[in-house]
Amino acid sequence: MYNTYLIKYGEIGLKGSNRHVFEDALAKQIMRALRRISGEFSVRKERGRVYVNCAGDWDEEETVSALAHVFGIVGICPVYEFPAGSYEELEQHMLEYVAGEYAGSHASFKVKAKRVDKEFPKNSMEVSADLGGAILTHFPDMRVDVHNPEILFDVEIRDRTYIYSKVIPGPGGMPVGSNGSAMLCLSGGIDSPVAGWMIAKRGVTIDAVYFHAPPYTSDRAKEKVVDLAKKVAEYAGPIRLRVVNFTDIQLAIYDNCPHEELTIIMRRYMMRIAEHFAKKNGNLGIITGESIGQVASQTMQSLITTNAVCEMPVYRPLIGFDKSEIVEIAQKIGTYETSILPFEDCCTIFVAKHPVTKPIPEIIERSEGKLKGMIEELVAAAIDTAELIKVE
């Protein structure tokens, strides 16, 4: 009955005179998502509406799934589209639509018409009332409920006429690419993929860096992180993932620094390296999955000490979340089952038994002073040998 989807957006509609910029970004992301599936698709914008037209060998379930991964979309509406004509033609199409979608239904309904074409002979209220009456006449088992209907029939009379009654939820947010880019510190845990997803939802393009520690971590741990990046990329688009060999740096810290400070010092060097790549990429900040108090390296004092080595802003979208809230999002976006696979990353291998929870930056800096003369070369080598993986 239909081969068109009306795309509903939320915040974009509040953007005023530059709304077209965000609509263009949304259209670009829609086409990126649809290029991965079979079918011929086009996107068009008309007076505050975005439509996706489908042709060729396209599949409804596959198409909706692709659209449901596009940030900026709040609703996906399969629409029955036909040329504008007389009221009698509209009524006939309306009855065909109800017969095709709700034959035998006993549901309550309401018709909500919007007449954009002012040359149409009836106004919006008249169209709503008359179509409602026609439905009652031809489908007597249905009933009108204007306050809490089970089915809402939307009718939009424009250059063409559109009828729809189903709104499939989208992920919301802003279209990726409309708000700059940032570098995600991606591990194999639950938190960091969720953090990347949340920042991407605000329209930010994501790059990522992962710190690998062979032979203490296996290739399966690396594969796990690549798989997590793929899950995030389903929403965020292509991700440039850099895999940094962190083993020699960790061993130098382990051999020369107090063991209760291992985690915080390692974190500081990770942030230094992440910032290096972020600046190289032109990113506008660093993203981490930290939540206040979740572990020793995420106390307020630890976060201050970590931030001290960064010139760029550090974005922590999970900062006030409970673990159960983070897990719920991870399950929703499909990263949870991968995150809990039993392959350790470098952070968990070199964990002190009694890590410092209230580090003082000046004391940590003195401990790092013991690394001078060796750490600079190790950091440079880690940067130079980093592997770049383009994750689609």
N, C-alpha and C positions, 0 to 999 in steps of 0.2 A: 504493500500500500504506500510505502514511502521510500525515498532514497536520499533524504535530507535530514540533517540534524541541526537544530537550533542550539547554539552554545551560549549558555548563560554565564556571565561573569559578575563578580561582586565589586571589590574595591576599585577596579578599573573605571567603573562608572562614576566615581567621585573625583576623577583626575582633571576635570575641567578642560581648558583649551588644549592641553597636551595629551588628552585621552587617546588620540589616534596613535601616538607613539607606543602606548601600551597595547592597544589593539593590534598594531602591526607585529609587536613582539609575541603576542598570543598566537596570531595567525602563523608566524614562523615556527613556533614550538608545536603547533597542531600538525603542520605539514611534516616536521621532523619525526613526530611520533607515527604518523600514518605511512611514511615511507618504508617502515619496517614490516608492513603487512601487505597482503595481496589486495589488489583493487586499484581503481583510478579515482583520485580525490582532488577536490579543489576547495578553496576557502574564499568566501566573499564577505564583505562588510557592507551593511546597508542601514543607515540611520540608527546607530546604536545597537545593531544586531550583528552577530557573527554566525554564518551558516557554513556547514560542511556538506558538500554535494558528493555523492558516491556513485560510481559507475564501474563497469567491468565486472570482474569476478571478485566481488567483495563479500565479506562475511559479517553479519550484524554483531555477533558476540565478540569477534576479534576486533572490530572497529570500535565498539564501545569500550572494551578493555584498554585499547591504545589511548583513547581520549581521556579515560579515567586516570591516566598517569600524567596528564598535562597540568602543571601548576597554572593557576589563573582561572580555570574552569570550575564553576560551582554547580552547574547543572548541565546535563546532556539530554536534549529533548528530541526524540524521533518525531518528525513533523510530516503531516500529510499536506503536500504543497500542490497548488494548481493555479492556473491563470485567474486573475480577478475578473468577475463578471456580474451578473445580476444577483439579487437576493435569492431568487428561485434556484439558481445554479448552486449558490452557497449552501442552501438548505439541503439540496440533493446530495452534495458532497458530505455534508455533516452526517446525514443518515447513513451513507455508505461507510463512513468512518466508524460510527457507533456499531453498525452491524458487523464490521470486520473485527473490531477490537473487543466488543462487549456483548456479543449475541448471547441471550439467555441470562444476562446479569440481572440481579435484584438490588443493585447498589443505588445509593443516593448520589445525586450529582448536582452540579451547578455549571452554568455556562457563563464565561467571562469574556466578552468581546472587546476588542480594541480597534477602533476605526481610525487608521492613520490617513487613509485615502478619503478626504473630505467630500469627494464627488460621489461616494457610495450613497445610495438613496436613503438608507436608514442609519441612525446614529448608534453609538455603542450600546446604550440601554435597550433600544428597540431590537437590535440584533440579538442581544442576550436573551431577552424575553421571548422573542419569536422562535428562536432555535430551541430554547427550553421547551416551549409548547409543542414543537414538532417532534422532539424526542419523546415526550410523554405520550403523544398520540400513537407513535409507531412502536414504542417499547413500553407498554403499560406496566410491566413488572418493575420498572425503575421509578424512582421518586425524587422530587426536588428537595434539596436541603441547602439553603443559601448560606448557612452559618458554619456548618461542619460537614461538608460533602465528602463522600468516599472517593468520588471522581470529580476532578475539576477540568472541564473542557475549556481550553484557551483557544480563542479565535483571533487572529490578527489579520486585518484587512489592509494590505499595503498595495504596492504595484502588483504583487501576487498575494494570494491568500494562503494562510497557514493555520492548520488545526493540530493541536497536540494535547495530550492528557497525562503524559508520563514524564517525570523529571528524574533522571538517574544521577545520583550525587557525583560530583567531581571532587578533587582534592582541595580546591580553593587556593588561596594565596595569590601570588603575582607571577607573571610569566618569566621563566628563567631567561636571563640576559638583560632584564630591565633595570637591574640594580648592581652592576659591577660584578667582581669576582673575588673569591677568597680561597685560602689554602686550608684544607681540612687535614688535621693530624688523625689519620685513620689507623686504628688498631684492629685486632681480631675480636674485640669485646662487643658488648651490647650497646654501649653508650655512643661511641663516636659515629657509627653509621646513622643513628637517629639524629645526632647533632647536625651532620651534613645535610640530611633530608630536610630538617627544619629550616636551616638557613637557605637552602635552595628554594624552599617554598616561598621565601620572601623575594624571589626574583634574582638570586645571586648564582652566578656560574661557579661551579666547584672544580678546583684542582685538589690533589691529595698527595700526602707523603706518608709512607709506612717505614718503620724502622725494624729491620730484619737482623737477627743475630745468629747466623750459622756458625758452628754446628749445634749451638744450644737450642735453636729453633729449626724445625724441619721445613722442607719445601711445601709440605701440606699446610703449614701455618701461613706461608706466603700465598698459596692457592686460595686459602680461606679468605684472606683479605681481598684478593682480586675478585672473588665471588661476591663479597660484600659490596665492593665498589660497583660491580655490575648491577646489583640490586638498587643501589642509590642512583645509578645512571639511568635506570628505567624512568625515573622522574626528572632527574637533573640534567640529562643529556650527557654527551661524551665527557669523560673525566681523564685528565692527564695524571697518572699515578706514578710517583717516583718511589722506588724501593731503595732505601739507603742501608748499606751494610754497616751496622752499628757495633759490631762485636769488639773491635779493637778499642773503641772509645769506652765501652762498658768495662772492659778488662782493665784499662788504665785507671778508670775511676775506682774500680774495685780494689786495685792494688795500692792506691795512693791516698785515698780519702777515707774518713771515718765511715764505718759501715752503716751507722744509723742515718747518715746523710746521703747514702747511695741513690735512693729514689729521687730525691729533690734535685741533686746535681745532674743525674741523667736527664731528668725532665728539662732542666735548663739548657742542656746541650741539644736536646731534641728541638726545643723552641728556637734556638739560634739557627739550626740548620733549616728548619721549616721556614723561618723568616727569610733566610737567604734565597730559597727557591721562590717564596712568595714575591719578593722584590724582583727577582729575575722574570717572573711571569707577569708582572704588573698587577698582582693581586692587591686588594685594599685591606686585607686583614687576615688573621689566622683563626681557625675554628677548632675548638676542642670539645670533648664530651664530658667535661668535668661538672660535678654537682657538689655543692658545699657539704663537706663533712663525710662524703661517701667513703673515702679512704684517706690514709695519712697525707698523701700528696695533694689532697683537695680541701684541706682546712683553709680558713681565711688567710692565716699566716703563710701557708705553703703557696697559695695562689699569688699573694703579693710578691713572694720571693721568686716565683717563676716569671711573673710579669716583668720583673726588674731587668731581665735580659732582652726584652722586646722593645723595639721602637714602634712597631705597628700595633694597632688595636687587636685585642684578642676577644673573639666572640664566643660566649659560652651559653648557648640557648637552653641548656639543661640545668643551669645553675641552681634553680630552686625546685627541681623535680625530685620526687621520691623514686626509688628504684622501680616500684610497681608501676608507676606512671610511664617510666621509660620503657619497661618491658611491654606494656600495652601498645605503645606506638610501634616498637620493633616488630611485634606480631602483626600489627595492621599493615605495615609496609613490606613485610616478607623477609626481614633480615634476622629475625630472632633465631630460627632453627639453624642458620649458618653460624651465627655468633656463638652458640653454645657447643659447637663441635669441639672436641677435646684436644685442640692443637694450641700449645702455649705460644704467646708472643714474647718479645724480648723484655717487656716490662715485668712479667711474672717470674722470669728466671733469676734475676738478680735482685730479689726483694729481701731487705734486711728483716731480721726477726723482730727488732724493736725500732722501727723508723721514727725519726724525729717528726713530731706533729706540729710544733710551733717554731719553725726555723727562723733564725735571725739573718737577714741578708748579709750583714757584715761578716758574720761567722762563716757562712757558706762561701762567700767570696775568698776568705782566707784559706779555706780548704781547697778551693779551686786553684789557688796560687801554687799548690804543690804539683799541679799538672803542667805548669808553664814549661816550655821547652820541648814538650812532646805532644800536647793535645792539639796544638795548632796544625801540625802536620797530619795528625790523624783525622781531624775534622776536614781538612782540605782533601785528603784522600777519599773520605766517605762521600764528599760532595762530587768529586770528579768521577767516581766509579758508580754513582747512583744509576740504577736502571730505570728507564722511562717506558711505561706501559700505557698505551692508549686504550682505555676501557670504553667500550660502546654499550 
